[in-house]
Amino acid sequence: MVKKVFEYDFYGKKIIVEHGELAKQASGSVLVRYNDTVILTATVINKKANLLSDFFPLTVNYQEKLYSVGKIPGGFIKREGRPTEAATLAARMIDRPMRPLFKEDFKNEVQVINTVLSVDQNCSPELTALLGSSLATMISGAPFEGPIAGVKVGYVDGEYIINPDAAELEKSSLDLTVAGTIDAINMVEAGAKEVSESIMLEGLMKGHEAIKELCRWQKEIIEEIGVTPFEYECLTIEDSLIEEVTALVETNLDHALRIKEKLERYEAIDKIKEEVIEQYKENNKDKEEDEVNLLLVKVAKIMEDVEYRLFRNIVVKEKTRADGRRMDEIRPLSTAIDLLPRTHGSALFTRGETQCLSVTTLGALGEHQILDGLSLEDEKRFMLHYNFPQFSVGETGRYGAPGRREIGHGALGERALLQVIPSEDEFPYTIRVVSEILESNGSSSQASICAGCMSLMAAGVPIKAPVAGIAMGLITSDDDYTILTDIAGMEDHLGDMDFKVAGTSDGICALQMDIKIKGVTREILREALEQAKKARLEILDVIKKQISKPRSEVSKYAPKTKVFYISPNKIRDVIGKGGEMITKIICEASNVKDVNNINAVKVDLEDDGRVIVYHTDSEVIEKTVRMIEDVAREIEVGKTYEAKVVAIHDFGCFVELWPGCEGLVHVSQLDTKRVEKIEDVVKVGDTILVKAMGLDKKGKQNFSRKEVLLEKKKKSE
């Protein structure tokens, strides 16, 4: 295979695609260089299809290699382990725009593996991997209706920036990732500092214009490489069977789809399908097992198609929703706070049959999350974690580590609320919000944002403004479409778009869009944004009636704080040799024997001399502050101090000015006359006046009683 190299100048940065040299045994592979960011993408297609499968087995992996940023992995093992949260989100970001573009009848397993080899922090490795995934999959010959590409859009000083660098992104009020084809946008992920709907919409359109460039270039690459289409086996369903099954289920499914209550509706639909399956099993029990299984798969597929068509007809043509709501109507809302007496903040948000309990916990800044990844950010002080137990949908299932969906929903909620979280200087805490989904019938991620916002305010976190989230849906039928506000589970499952918008009354804070069709137009996006704004403001009114603003004080069970400053060069003294001094301070102030005791005061020391003390008891905080200030207090040379004699030696005595501050009064400086025996002048426990004489050659403080006596004598003369 001959190596081919393709270059493209994209908004001032060079993209290079290399094909034919690396990973040649994969079905398709490319090496993509975006300035100094380098990604190897390999796509492999299983040659055998599982025609009995009811889903498309696509796996997209994004493998972070810490050598790509010159790091050695932390911990004891010293090699990459399970994917980081950032890697999981990157894999989802690539999967979401790719999945709807594979042919619906394609059931061969596909794996797209992105390996991050080198990272230039100003050139997104995630978007480079998306480009590589599109190219490698196109080269593999898979029935994939690409190419696709993605870009990041920033907004600085009224100007849109395509693929902003790290410095530009820091100043940007918009962090928007858009993916799509030449024809339309099909994936959006955004965080924003309360931007308007018009700014967001224009950003989406600017992003799509840039995407078109990359897609056209990819087509040129594919044409030059030459691609052999992958021959695949697919399920062929006879027209006679389609007519037969449709006649059996159409009327009953139409009635079932109109049942208002979720579980009753699902139960009715499942019963219809089970009865038809059992009927076909009974009628074909004399046939071979494989033949019967294939027939049942066909029957199930026909019933799904009938359900899909009927649902669309009910919504788009009849303008009717299963639960009887208008197209722009939100389900009934209810809220509550302070459900949990010992937590720092708690709130319950219920929207129809979706319910979220959110709990906020406040901790010391030192309890932040450490990130062992590829980004410039190495720690995080605000976290939102989303949990989706199976009981929330009335089912049994696997319980264990959070999956991709839970990580993704948590990241969306975190991004929305992060925009209103106070700075570290304003509120020196690490903040963790946990969203427990107790019931789910669609849009649980947006319920997490609403409940999370209330729990933050209940915990006394001075957020800039309340935030609410809403999920919009899209149902298409031929050339007609309907946009739905506050989609329920079935509308999400059978619909064409999941469009989630979160924000304050002033603007958008986060946006996420996934679609199952090939793309959406500007008009649909504009309409969805406007309809979402109306719904968001309605929800914010309900939230504000429950709790209008953050509480002025944190919970009595939350740690209180005191922030003060010491000289940076005194930090080492406060810590002490091997942490001896700070351990002594913590234990004495807290009246505990171990610094790891739950009742021990927490102390954060920053390089700039900032000290933050945390404890639930204000008296413990004040005692800790006094002890630290004593250690950090600066001694002024030439100033007289009252000191306590703490030790006596042949060469002099040691005195303590305050806890942690000791120095030597040499025998020659004890008195104005010669001292034969130290004990003749001072004893341990005596309090004497001494003058600070500065540091000796070893950096120790020296004091003089003699100088004080001479000055006193001089004044009396």
N, C-alpha and C positions, 0 to 999 in steps of 0.2 A: 504494500500500500504506500502510495506516494504522499509525503507530507504536504499539506496545503496550508497557507497562512493568509488570513484576511484581516485587513486593518480598517478602522473607521474612527474618524474624529467626531466625538460626541460632546458638544458643549464644552470644548476646550480640554477634554481628557481623551486619551487614546484607548480604544478597545481593540484587542487583538484576539482572533480566534484561530487556534491551531487544530488541525485534524489529520489523522493518519499516522501519528507517531506513538501516542500513548494509549494504553488500555484497548488494544486492537481486537481482543476477543469478546468485548462487549458488543451488544447489538448496535449501539451507537455511542460515540464518545467524542468529547471536545475538551480542549484546555482553553479557558478564557482568561485573558489578562485585561484588567481594567486599571491602567497605570500600574502600580505595584501590587495590586490585589490579584491573586491567582487562584482559580478554582478548576479542579478536574471534575467533570461530570460524565458519568457512565450510565447508560440506560440498557437494561437487559429485559428481553421478553421471553417468557416461558413458551415453548413451541406448542404445548398442549393446552387446550382450553377446557375449563370445567363448566360444561354447559348446564349442569344441575345447580350451579351457584346462582344465588339471587342478588349478588352484588359484584361490582367490578373490583378485582384485587389489585389496586394501585398502592404502592408504597413509595413515599418520597422521604429520603433521609438527607440530613444536613450535618456533616461530620466536622466538628471543630477540632483542629489540631493546634495545640498551644504553641508548638514550634513556629507556627505562622506569625506569631507576634513576639517571638523570642522569649517565651516563658517555659518554665518547667512546672508541670502540674503539682499542686499542693497535696498535702496528706502524706501517708506512708507509702502508698503503692507507686506513686510517681508515674502514672500513665493515665491517659484519658479513660473515663468510665462511662456511666450513663449520661445521656445528653443533658446539657444545661438547659435551663428554662429558655434562654435566648436561642439555643439551637432548635429546640422543639417549636418555638414560635416561627423561626425561619422556615423549618420544614413545612409547617402549616401554611405559611404565606405562599410557598411555591405550589403546594398541593391544590389549594383552593381555586386558583384560576385555571389550572391544568385539567382537573378532573372532569368538568362539564364538556370539555372539547374532545374527549374520546368517543368513538361511535358507541351508541347505546347497546348494540348487540355484541360488542367485543368483550370477551370474558377471559382472555389470557392474562396471567399474572404479569404485571409490569413493576419493575423496581428502578427508581431513579436515584442514584447515589451521588451526592455532591460532597467532595472532599476539599476542605479549605486548606490550601497550601501556603499562602502568603496573604497578609492583610495590610493594606494601606488604609488608615482610619478615615481618610477623606474620600475613599471609593468603596461604596457599600459591597461587602462580600455577599450579602443576601440577594441583592438585585443582580449581581454578577452570576450567582448560582441559578437564579431564575432564567436568565438568558441562556446559560449553559444547559439547563434542563430542557428548555424549549428546543434548542438546536440538536442535542443528543437524541431526543425523542423523535424529532423529525427525521434525523439521519437513520434511525432504527427502522423506519418504514412503517411504524405503528399507524393505525387508523386514527390519527390525531389531527384535528382541524385547526392547527396552529398556522404560523408561529404566534407566540405570545411574548410579551416583554413587560417590564415594570420599571417605573422611575419613582424617585422621591421628589416632592415639590415643597419648597420653602416659600415663605412670604416675609420679606424684610423691607421696611420703609416703603410699603406700597408696591413693591415689585416682586414678581414671582421668580423663583430660582429653581432650575431643574438640577437635580442631584447636588444639593448644596454640600459644601465641605463642613467639617465639624464646627468651625468657628461661625460660619453662616447659620448653621442649624441652631446653635446656641442662642443667636439673636432672633431667630425666626419665631413668629407667632403661630406658625403652621408647620406640622410635621406630617406630611401626607404621602402615603405610598399608594400608587395606582398601578394596576396591571390590566392588560387587555390584549385584544387583537387589533388588526388594522381597522376593523369595522366598529368595534364597541369596547367599552370598559366592562370588565367582568369581576374585578376584585378591588376593594378599597380598604385601607387601614389608615386611621388618622388620629393624631392627638393635636389639640389646638388650644390656644389661650383665648377662649371665648370669642371666636371669630364669627362673623355673620354668615348666613346661608349663601349670600351672593358671592362672598370671598371664597367660600368652600367650593361652590359650584364652578366658579371660574378656574380655581386651582385644579379641579378634576379635568376640565377641558384642556388646560395647558399641559397637564400630564399626558392626556391622550394624544395630543399632537406630537409629543416627543416619543411616545410609544410607537406611533405609526412609522417614524423614521427607523427605529430598531427592527420593526417587523419587516419593512421593505428590504433592509440590508440582509436580514436572515434569509429571505426568499432568494436573494442573489446568491448567497452562500450555498443553499440547498440545491439550487439549479446547477451551480458549477460542480459540486461534489457528485451529484447524481444519486438518486435514492431509489432502491428497489422496494416497492410496496410489500408489506408483510401479508402473506396469505393466511387468513384465519378462518376457523370453523365457527359458524354461528347457528343459533337456534332458528329453524324455519317452522313457522306455525301455519297450518293449513287454513284456508278461508272458511271451509266448512266447520272446523272446530271453533273458530272465532265466532261465527254466527250462532252456533249451538250453545256455547257457554254464555255469550252475551244475552241470549234469550232467557237463559236460566236465572241470571243474577241481576239484570239491569233494573227491573222494577223494585226488587227488594233492597238493592244497594242505594237506590235513589231515596227510598224512605229512610233507611238507616243513616244516611249522610245528613239528614235534616233533624236528627235527634239533638237536643240542646246540650245535655249533660255529657261530659267527656267520656267517663268510664262506661256509661250506658251505651253511648254511640259506638265506642270501640268494641264493646262486647257484642253488639248487634252485627257489626261488620264482620268480626271474626267468626261468629256463628254461621253467617251466610256462607262464608268461604269454606269453613270446615265441613259443612253439610254437602257442598258441591264436591269437594275433594273426596269425601267418604263415598259419595255416589259413584264417582269415576273409579275409585279403588274397587268397589263392589262389582261394577260392571265389567272390569278388566282383570279380575282376580286369576283368570286362567292363563294370562300372558306372562312372559318372562319378567323378572323383577326389574331389570334395567329398562325394559321397554315401558313398563308401568311408571317408573320413576320419571322418565323423560316426559311421558304424557302429563303427569301431574305438575311438572314444572311449567309446561305449556299452559295448562289450565290456570295455574296460579298467576302466570304472566298476563293472560287475557283478563282475569278478574281485576288485576292491578290497573290495567289500561282502561277498563270500564269505569272503575272508581275514579281514576284520574280525570277522565273525560266528563263524567257526571258532575264531579266537584267543580270543575271549571265552568260548566254550563250554569250551575246554580249561582256561582259568585258573579261571573262576568255578564251573563245574559239576563239572569233574573235579579241581579243585584241583591242577593240574599246570603246571609252568613248563617252557619249552623246554629249559633247561639242567639240568633235573632237581632244582633246589633247592626247599626248603620255602618257604612264602610269606614267612617272616620271616628267611630265611637270607641272609647276605652272601656274595658270591663270595670265592674265595681271595685273601688279602692278602699282600703282600710289601713290604718297605721297605729303603731303603739311604740312607746319607748320605756326604758327602765324595767324590762321584764326580768332581768337577772341582777339580783341585789349586790353581788360581790364583784361583778365585772366593772371595768372602768367606764363602759358605755355600751348600751344594747338597744336594738330597735327591730321591730317587726314590720314588714311591708307585704301587703297582700293585694294582688291584682287578679280578680277572678279566681281561677284555680291554680295560680302561681303564688307561692309564698316563700319569703326569704327572711331568715333570722340573721342579723348582722351584729357582730361583737367587736368592739374596739379595745385594744390593749395598748397602754403607754409604757414605754421603757426608756432606759438611759440611752444616750447616743451611742455608747459603746456596744449596745446590743444590736446594732445595724447588721444587715445581711452582707456578708463578704462574697463578692462575685469572682469566681475563678474562670473567667472567660476571655473573649477576644476583644471586647470593647474597651474604650478609654475609661469607662465607669468601673470602679472596683468595689463600690459599696452602695447600699441602698437603705435609706432610713424610713421609707414608706412602702408598705407591702399590702396587697389585698389578695387573700387566698380564697378560692371558690371550691366548695365541696358539693357534690351531687350524689347523695346516697340513693340506692335503688328504691327505697321505700317511698321516695318523693313521687314516683309514678306508679306506686302499687305493685312493684315487681321485686323478685329476688334477683341477685346478681353478684358479680365479683366485687370484693372490697379489698383495697390495697393502696398502692401508691397512686397519686393523681395521674390521670391519663392526659393525652394531648388536648382533649376537649376542655377538661377542667383547667389546665394551664392556660389555654387560650382565653377562656371566659374570664379567668382571674386577671389576666393581663389587660383585657379590655376595660374592666372595672377600675383597675389600678390607674390606667392611663387617663380615664375620665376624671377621677377624683384627685389625681396628682396635680391637675391644673389649679386647684383651689387650696392645696395644702400650704400652710404657712412655712416660711423659711426656717432654717435651723436657728438663726438668731432670734426670730420672733417666738419660736416655740421649740426649745431644745430637747425634744424627745424623739425616740424611734417610735413609729406608729405602725401597728399591725391591725388590719381589719380582716375578719374571717366571716365569709358568707356561707351560711348553712341553708341549702335549699330544702325546705320541708315539704313543699308540694310543687309540682311542675306541670304546666300546660302551656308551654311556650314562653319565650322571652325571660328566662330566669336570670340571664346575665344582666339585663336592664333592671330587674327587681333588685339585684345585688347592689347596683349603683345607688338606687333610691334608699334602700335600707342602710347601706354603708354610709351614705351622707348623713342620715339621721343619727346613726350611732356615733359618728364623729362629733356632731354637735352636742349630743347628750354627754359625751366624754369630756367636753370642754375644749375641744380642738378648735382654735379660732380660724376656721376655714373662711375663705374670702366671700363665698356665696353658696347657697344650696345648689345641688346638682341633681337632675333627674334624667332618666333614660327611657327610651321607647323603641320598640321594634316595629318596623313597617314591612309589609309584604307586597308582592306583586303577583297577580294571576293574569296570565295571557290566554287568549283564545282567538286563533287566527290573527287578524290585525287589530283586534280589540284588547283592551287591558283594563284592569282595576287595581288601584292601590289601596291596601288595607292598613288601618291603624291598629296597633296592638295585636299582632297576630298570635293566634292560639296554636297549639301543637300541630293539629292537622293542616292548618293553613301554611305552616312552615314546611311540613313534610311533603305536601302535595303542591305547594306553590313554587314560584320561579325565582323568588328573591327574598333574602333576609337582610334587611337594611336597618341597622341599629344606630340611633343618634342619641348622644347624651350631651347635656350642657346646662348652663345657667339661664336665667331670664335674659341675659345680655348676649349670649352666643354659644357656639358649639365648642365642647371640650374634647369629644371623641366621636369617631364615626367608624363603622365597619360594614362592609357589604360583601355578601356572597351570593352568587346566582347559579342557577342550574341550566339556564339557557345560554346562548352564545354571547350575549351582551345586552346592555341597556342604553337608551338614548339620553341626550341632554334633557329633553322634555320630561322623561320619566324621572330622572334624578331631581330636576327642579321641583316637580310636583311632590315627590316623596319628601324632600327637605322641608317644603312649606307645610305639608300636612303633619310632619313630625314636630315642627316648631309649635304648632297649635296644641298638639297633644302634650308636649313637654311642659308648656306653660300651665296646662290644666293640672298636671301631676305636681308641679312645684307649688301650686296653690294649696293642695292637700297636705304636702309636706310642711309648708309654713304654718298651717293651722295646728299641726301637731307640735312642732318646735320651730319657732320663728327665727332664732339665731343661736349661735353656740353659747353654752353656759359660760359664765364668767370665771368659774373655778373648776378644776378637775375634781373627780370623785375623791372622797376621803380614803378610798382604798388604792388610789393611784399615787405614784410617787410625786411629791412636791419637789420643786427645784429652786436652787439659788445659783446665780451666775455671778462670778466676780473675776478679777484679773490679778495676777501676780507677775513679777518680773520673769521673763522667759528663762533667764539664767539661773532662777531658783527652782525650776521644775525638778532638776536632778536632786536637789536637797530634799524636796517634798517626797520624792519617790524613795530616796535613801539607797544604801548599798543593798543590792539584791531585793529591793522593794520593802526593806525592813521598816522604814519610816512610815510609808503610806499604810502598810499593814497595821502598824501600831496605832495610827490615827483612826483607821476604820474600826478596829476592834474596841478601842477605848471609847470612842464617841458613841458606838452602837451598843456597847456593853455586851459584846459577844466574844467568843474565843476563836472563831474562824471567819475569815473574810467571805467564805462561800455560804455562810449562814443566810437564810432567807430574810432575816431581820437586819442584816448588815447594810450600812449606808453605802451607796454607790458613788464613786468619784471619777469623773472624766477630766483628764488633763490634756489640753491642746498645746501644740507647739508654740502658738502665739501668746501663751500665758493665760489663756482662758481656762477657768476652773468651773465645772458644773457639778453640783452636789445634789443627789436624789435620795429622798426618803419619805415615807408617809408621815413621819413625826417631825414637825418644824423645829422642835427643841434639839433633836439629834442633828438636823441640818446646821443649826446655828453653832452647836458645839464643834462640829466638824470644820466649819468655816473658820472659827477662832483658832483651832489647832493648826490648820494649814497656814493661816495668816501669820501665826507665831513663827512657824518654820521659815516662811518666805520673807519675813520682815527683814528689811535691809538695815545693817548696822552702819551708822554714820561715824566716820573717823573723826576723833576729837570731841565726840559727844559723851556726856557722863550718863551712866546707867546704874540702876539698882540691880545687884546680882546676888545670887545665892551660892554659897560655897558647897560644892557637891563632892569634891575629892581632894585629898591632901597628899603631896609627894615631897621628896627631899628638895626637888628643884622649884617647887612652888605649889600653887593650888589651882584647881579647875573650878570655874564658876559658870552658872547657868543664868542667862538673862531672861529667857523664856523657854518653854519646852522646845527642844530641838536646836537651841542656839547656845553653844558652850564655847569657852575659850580659856586660855591660860593666863594667870597672873604669875609671872616669874618671881622667884624669891627676891630678886633685886628690885622688883617693882611693888613689893608688898608694903614697904614703909619708907619713911624719909631717913631712918637710921638703919644700920646693918642688922639683919635678922639672922640669928643663930639657929632658931628652931621655929618652924612654920606654926606649930600649935601655940606658940607664945603670942601670936598675932591673931590668927583666925582658927575656927573649928568648923567641922562639917555641919551645915545647917545655918551658919551665920549669914546675915544679909549685910553686904558692904556696898559702898559706892565705888565704881571703877570707871576709868576713861578708856574709850576705844582707841587703840593705837594702830590698827590696820592688820594686814595679814603678814605672817612670817613666810619664809622661803618655801614651806610645805603647804601654804594656802590656809593655815589655821589662824583663827582670831587671837590676837594678843590684847590684854587689858593691863591697866596700871592703876593701883590704889595710891601709889606714891604721888602721881601727878595730881590727883584729886586733893590730897592732903596739902601739897605745896600751893595749889591755887587757893585753897581755903585759908592757909596761913597768910598768903599775900594779901587777900581781901581784908583780913582782920588787922593788918598793920597800918 
